[in-house]
């Protein structure tokens, strides 16, 4: 940061000002030497059928965003603007979104690049795990000669976090690896990596997704780590958030082996050999790994005071600017619902709904606990007439429909007088264009649901 004129004199004369500006300068400088790597995930089987036509990071979120907008926005808001996204399955919509959204000016040197699995002289296999994905792309990262640290993130989590503070903690503790950690209920320990730390937050034991009750009990945390929790009397384990900061040499050394996964192999293998520290995060964090988690996280955003707040001016979430008109609503009773731009709503009622861009909902429809992702385009009058003459519903929800506990993916066509809900259906129930997963009915992308359908 440059200081000139009167500000320089004041900074020189005032010790407090000198310390302030030096701290800002140091923070800006250290963030410029960080490569951020966002893991795009595998096939996304737990989010299927939302991942039938797209990869996990490209799944629409909160009406107008994509899951990948969360980690990218956290990086940008933290001052980290050298960002790589590693992906390999159904990447077309992800590529389009990134290209349309993240355009940095010519002088800032920032970028968001997608690195899909590719064939090279060294081989052409798919990524076999998180560590394998990073290893196969090290030649891209190493071309940045001034890299000091690597930030490794998941692409399917909902949270707001200042990574600059995590980096400061990493450097202050002289750690080789710092893992973002959060106390989580004991019941969730079997699906997470858990750790034990000493009073200096150095990690002394780590277990990836332990299943044995006795092992889980050995990782229960004490009062110091439970002081900011809603229920300090409950049992918690300190869990890895899947967010890592590696010092440059340590990551490059770790990538010289053949381990495939960070949580299962790299981290346990380096324990006791390198200095591993935890960075405690006490804010909201949700792993959007399943249909149920995705559904509940979306609907929670419609509550009066959601734990994750898209309205924070100091931590904006970025996404593609579509220049759509405001939503139009006619005679609809609305309670705890978010309605995105470009929507035209003539429904009878919406209760606890997340309505995405360009959503069309016709007269008399009743929606309760519904995540509707909207549409990629508007149909012209000619296209609507052609669809109706062919017996195909137009895009959106038709008249007098009753839909509850459902996710309606993009460009779905639901005819008049349909009744759609998951009640009485087993968890793996499927029909043409319809699925039930985690107690939620899913209408797939581009599905056609004929008028009068009752599920």
N, C-alpha and C positions, 0 to 999 in steps of 0.2 A: 504494500500500500504506500502510495506516495503522499507526503505531507509537504505543503509549501507555504511560504509567507508567514502569516500570523500563527497558523496552526503549528508550524515547525517550532517557532519560538515558545509557544505554550507547551508543546510536547517536551521540549528540552528543559523548560523551567519547572514543570510539574512532574514529580516522580510517578504519581498515579496515572497521569495521561500517558507517560512514556510506557508504563507497564501495559496499559490498555491497548495502545496502538501496536506494541510489539506482539502482544498476544494475538491480535487480529491478523497481523502480518504472518506470524508463524503458522496460524491455522490455515490461512489461505495457501501458503506455500506448501504445507504438508499434504493438503488435499489434492494438489496438482500432480503429486507423485504416486497416486493410487489408481490402479486398474480395478474397476468393478466388473464382476462376472456374475451374471444372472442365469441360474440353471432353469432351462425350459422344461425339464422333466421328461419322463418316458411317454408311454402310450396314453397315460391318463385313464387307465381302466376304471378307477374308482369314481371318476367324474363322467363316465360314459352313460348316456349317449350325448352329453354336451360336448364331448371330445370326438364325436363321430366324424365331423368335417373340419375340425380345427384342433390345434394343440392347446394344452392347458393355459399357457399365458395369454392366449387370444380369446378365452371365454369371456363374454360380456359380463359386466359387473355394474350394479347400481344404476341401471337405466342408460348410461351413456359412456361408461368407461370399459376398459379391458383389465383383466387381472394383472397383466404386465405393467400397467400404468402405475401400480402401487410401488413396486421396488424401484422403478426408474425415477419416479417423482421423489422418493426418499433419497435417492442418490443425488439428484439435482439440487434438492433443498439443502443437502449437506455439503454442497460444494464439490461433489465428485461428478465430473462430466466426461470421463473416459469410460464408456460402458459397453460391454459386450454381452450379447444374449445368445446362449447356446441352446440349440433346438434341433430336432430331427424328424418329428412326425407332423404331418398336415400343417406345413409352415406357410402356405400361401396367404391366408388371411392375416397372419402375424406379420409377414413381410410388408403387406400392403398398409397395415396400421402403423408400423414403425416408420415407413417411408413418408406417410402422410402427416405424421405427428411431430417427430423429433428432428427439427432442422435448426442447427446451431449457426450462429453468425460466423463469418470468415475469420474473425480475429480472436475468437475464444478458444479455438482448437478442441471444442467439445464434439462428441459423437455418440451415437447409439448404433452399433453394428450387430447384425445377426450372423452367427457362425453356425451353419447347419453341418451335420455330419457329411463328410466328403471323402472321395477316393483320392489317395495320394500314393506316392512311391512307397511310403511306409505301410500302406494297407488301406482297406476300404470298409472296415467293419462299422456297424452302428456303435454309438456310445454304449458301453456296458455298465455305466454307473456314473455318479457325479465326478469322481476323481478321474475316471477314464476320459470323460468329456473334456475336462480341463487339460489333461495330459496331451490329448490329441490336438489341442489348439495352442500349446505353449509357444510355438514358433510365431504365432500372431502376436501374443502378448510381449514376447521378448524383444520385438522390434522397437518397442518404446524404451529407449535406452535409459531413461531417468526413473524407472519404476522402483519404488521403495517398499510398497505394500500392495497386497492383493485383498480385495473385499469380495467374498463369495456369498451369494444370496440365493434364496429360493424364489421361484417365479409365481408361487400360488399361495401367498400369505397376505393377510389384511392387517396393517399396522402403520403407525407413523413414528419414525425414529430418526434421530440425528446421528448419523454415522461418524461425523467429525468428533463427537464426544467419545464415541467408542474408540476411535483411533487415538485420541489423546490419552485415554486410559491404557490402551495397548502400549503406547510409547512410554508413558510414565512408569508402568510396571516392568518395562524392559522385557516384555513377553515375546516369545517366538510365535505363538498363536493365541488369539483371544476369541472366545466363543460367546456370543450373545446368549444369555440364559434368563429363564423366567420361572418362578415357582408355579408349578401346575398341580392340579389335584392328583392324588395318588391313583385314582381310577384311570387316568390318561397316560400313566407312565409306560405301559406296555406298548404304546404306539410312538414313543419318543425316545430320544437319547437322554439319559439322566446322568448326573454327576454329583460327586462330593467335593467340597472345596474346604480349604483351611481358612484361618482368619484373614489372610492376605488375598483371598479369592483365587489362590492357586489351585488348579484342579488336581486332586490326588487319586480320584477313581472315576471311571467312566464306563457306562454300559449302554449299548444300543438296543432299544426296545426289549427290555427284560420281561420275561413271562413268569418267572418264579416269584411267588409271593414273598418268600424270605429275602430274596435279592432286592426286590422293590422296597421292602421295609428298611433295608440297610441304607437306602438313599433318602430317607425322610429328612427334611430340613428342620432346623430349630427356630427359635423365636426371632433371631436377628433378621432372617430372610423372610419372615412372615409378617413383619410389622406393618406393611402397607396393603395387606390383603383384606378382602371384604370379610372373610371368616378366618381369623388367625387361629381358631381352635381346631380347624380341620387339618387333615393330613396332606402335606404337599411334598413333592420332589422337585429338585432344581433341574429343569429340563433344557436341553439345547434347542434353540430356535432355528438351527440350521443356517446361522449367519456367522461367518468366520472372517477374521482378519489374519492373514499370514504375512510375516516378514518375507521379503523377496527371496532370500537365499534358502529359507526353510521350505517354502513351497516348491521351489525349483529342485531342491534336494529330495523332497517327498515324491515329486513326479518322476524321479529317476527309476522308481520301482515299477511294479505291475499291479498294485492294489487298485481296486475298481471303485470303491466308495469311501467318501470322507467319514461318515458316521460309523460305518461298520468296520473299517480297516485303518484308514489313515490316522484318525484321532486316537483310537486305542493303541495303535502301534507306536505313536510318538510319545505317549504318556510315560513319564519317567526319563525320557531321553531329551526332550525339549521342555521349555517352560511354557505351560499352558495355563491361561488365566480365564476367569469368567468375567463377563461384563453384565451386571444385573440390570435387566429392563423391567420396569414396573408399570408400563402402559398397556393399553389394549393390544392383544395379538391373537389372531385366529388363523389356524391352518386350514385353507380352503381345499382340502384334499378329497372330500367326498361330496356327493350330491346333497346329502343332508346338511353338511356344514355350509355349503354354498347357499342353499335355500334359506337357512336360518340367518346367515350373515347378511343377506340381502334384505330380508324382511325387518331385521333389527334396525336397519338404517332408516326405516320409516317411523320409528318411535320418536317421541318428543325430544329426548336427550340421549341419542345413541352413543355408545362407547367409542365408535369410530366416527369422526366428524369431518365430513367433506367441506364444511363451511369455514374452516380455519384459514384466515388470510395469511398467517405466517408459514403455513405448510400446505400450499395448494397442491392438488392432484391434477396433473396434466393429462390431456387426451386430445384426440383429433378435433379440430375446429370445423364444424359442419355447416355453419351459417344457416341453421334452420329457423323457421319462425317459431314463436311461442306456441304453447299448446292451446287448443280450443276445447272448451268443455261446455256441454249443453245439458242442463237439467239433471246433473248427476250428484248424488249424495256421496261425499268423499270423507273418509276417516283414516288417519294415519297412512297416508299414501304419498309416494313421490311420482310425479308425472314429468317425463322428459320432453324436450323440445320436439316440435313437429307433430305431436299427437293430436288426434281428433277423437274426443270422447263423448258419446251420447248414451253411455250406460245408465242403468237405473242406480247402481251403487258400486262403490269400490271400498273395500275394508281391508286395511293392512296389505297394500299392494305396492309393488315396484314396477312402474310402467315405463318401458324403454322408448327410444326415439322412433318417431313415425308410427306409433301404435294407433291402430284404428279399431275402435270398439263401438258396435252399433247399439241401437235402442233396446232398452229392456234387459240388457245383460247385467248379471249380478256376479261380482268377483270378490272372493274372500281368500286371503293368504295366497296371493298369486304373484309370481315373478314373470312378467311379460317382457321379452327382450326387444320387441318391436320389429322393425323392418329395415332392410338396406336401401329401399327405394320406394317411391310412390307408384302405384299403378295409374296409368292414364285412363280417361273415360272409355276410350276404345278398348283398352286391355281389360278393364272391368267388365265391359259388355261382352267381350269375347269369352271370358271365363264363365260368366253366368249362362251364356247360351250353350256352352259345352257342359253345363252341369257341375262346374267347379267353383267353389266358394272364392270370393275375393280375399286378398291378404288382410288378415286381422281376425276379429271375433264378430260373428254375426249376431242377429237379433235374438233376444229372449234366451240367451245362453246362461247357464249356471255353472260356474267353474270355481273349484275350491282346492286348496293345498296342491298347487300345480306350478310347474315351470313351463312357459310357452316360449320355445326357441324362435329365432328370427325367421321371418317370412312365412310363418305358419298360416294356413288357411282353415279357419274353423267356421262351418256353416251355421245356419239358423237353428235355434231350439236344441242345442247340444247340452248334455249334462255330463260334465267331466270332473271326476274326483278319484282318489285312490282307495276309497273305503271298500273293505272286503276283498281286496286284491293282495296276493302274496308279493313278497318283495322283488321277485324276479319276473313278475308278470310282464308280458309283451304282447302287443298287437301291432297292426300296421300303423306306423307313425306314433305309437304310444308305448310308453314304458312306465313301470313303477320301480323306483329305487329309493331306499331309505324312507319309505312311507310317503313319497312324493310322486305325483303323476307328472310325467314329462311328455310334452308334445314336441316332437323333434323338429329341427330346422327343415323348412320347406315342406313340412307334412301337410297333407290334405285330409281334413276330417269332415266327412259329408254331413249335411244337415240332418238333424234328428238323431245323431249318434248319442247313445247313452252308455257310459262306462261305469 
